[in-house]
């Protein structure tokens, strides 16, 4: 594949209520996926991965990343609370 072919792809972003208590934000792509040798839940990932994990922890959310047949999927599960709904 040429570098230009590697840049083309599709990204899907979805935000939905999983239940009355949980909001789920997911981002999926059909790109190259996660770096080989790094497990999806590897805590020693790059700066971006650490940033997302840290921010998710600060707001009581869970961050997950998985490989898919076509690329990768990142999910943040955010607990819905009164303070979440009234955040400015």
C-alpha positions as CSV (number, residue, x, y, z in Angstrom):
1,X,0.0,0.0,0.0
2,X,1.1,3.5,-0.7
3,X,1.1,6.2,2.1
4,X,-1.9,7.8,0.5
5,X,-3.9,4.5,0.6
6,X,-3.0,4.2,4.3
7,X,-4.5,7.6,5.1
8,X,-7.9,6.8,3.6
9,X,-10.5,5.3,5.8
10,X,-13.7,5.7,7.8
11,X,-14.2,6.8,11.4
12,X,-17.4,6.3,13.2
13,X,-18.3,8.3,16.4
14,X,-21.3,7.3,18.4
15,X,-22.7,8.6,21.7
16,X,-25.6,6.8,23.3
17,X,-27.2,6.0,26.7
18,X,-26.4,2.5,27.7
19,X,-28.7,2.7,30.7
20,X,-30.1,5.3,33.0
21,X,-26.7,5.3,34.7
22,X,-24.2,5.1,31.8
23,X,-23.4,7.2,28.7
24,X,-21.2,5.5,26.1
25,X,-19.0,7.4,23.7
26,X,-17.3,5.2,21.1
27,X,-15.0,5.9,18.2
28,X,-14.2,3.2,15.6
29,X,-12.0,3.2,12.6
30,X,-10.9,0.9,9.8
31,X,-7.3,2.1,9.9
32,X,-4.1,0.2,10.7
33,X,-5.4,-0.5,14.3
34,X,-3.4,-0.6,17.5
35,X,0.4,-0.9,17.4
36,X,1.6,-4.5,17.3
37,X,3.0,-5.7,20.6
38,X,0.8,-3.3,22.7
39,X,-2.2,-4.9,24.2
40,X,-5.4,-2.8,24.0
41,X,-5.4,-2.3,27.7
42,X,-1.7,-1.7,28.0
43,X,-1.1,1.1,30.5
44,X,2.2,2.1,29.0
45,X,0.8,3.4,25.7
46,X,1.6,6.8,24.2
47,X,0.8,10.2,25.5
48,X,-2.6,10.3,24.0
49,X,-3.6,7.0,25.5
50,X,-2.4,8.1,29.0
51,X,-4.2,11.5,28.6
52,X,-7.5,9.8,27.8
53,X,-7.1,7.2,30.6
54,X,-6.3,10.0,33.1
55,X,-9.2,12.3,32.1
56,X,-11.6,9.3,32.2
57,X,-10.4,8.4,35.7
58,X,-10.9,12.0,36.9
59,X,-14.5,12.0,35.9
60,X,-15.2,8.5,37.1
61,X,-15.4,7.0,33.6
62,X,-13.9,3.8,32.2
63,X,-11.8,3.8,29.0
64,X,-11.4,0.7,26.9
65,X,-9.7,0.1,23.6
66,X,-10.0,-3.0,21.5
67,X,-8.8,-4.3,18.1
68,X,-11.5,-5.0,15.5
69,X,-11.4,-7.0,12.3
70,X,-11.1,-3.7,10.4
71,X,-9.2,-1.4,12.8
72,X,-9.8,-0.3,16.4
73,X,-12.5,0.7,18.8
74,X,-12.2,3.1,21.7
75,X,-14.9,3.4,24.3
76,X,-15.5,5.7,27.2
77,X,-18.3,4.7,29.6
78,X,-19.3,7.8,31.6
79,X,-21.5,7.4,34.7
80,X,-24.5,9.7,34.5
81,X,-25.1,11.6,37.7
82,X,-26.9,14.8,38.7
83,X,-23.6,16.6,38.6
84,X,-22.9,15.2,35.1
85,X,-26.2,16.5,33.8
86,X,-25.8,19.9,35.4
87,X,-22.2,20.5,34.3
88,X,-21.5,23.9,32.8
